[in-house]
């Protein structure tokens, strides 16, 4: 049996899907790749770093019909540069946008 003690309030799910994102109050849309998501946060790659506290909108574009797409308003927690020059963005989900 696996002995695993989850410290988070929400379990993180590893996913592999495309995202679009934009800064709040901007119409400039960018594309990235989502690597994990939970009820409280999201992690995705971007072409640039963003300062902690930046408000953004993200659209998670899922690959299958079982998981619906999601649009959320997020706040950047941290950015770290990957070896390939992209940036890993960790953000907290502030609210989910309804349809």
Secondary structure by P-SEA (a helix, b strand, c coil): cccccccccbbbbbbbbbbbbbcccccbbbbbbbcccccccccccccccccccccbbbbbbbccccccbbbbbbbbcccccccccbbbbbbbbcccccc
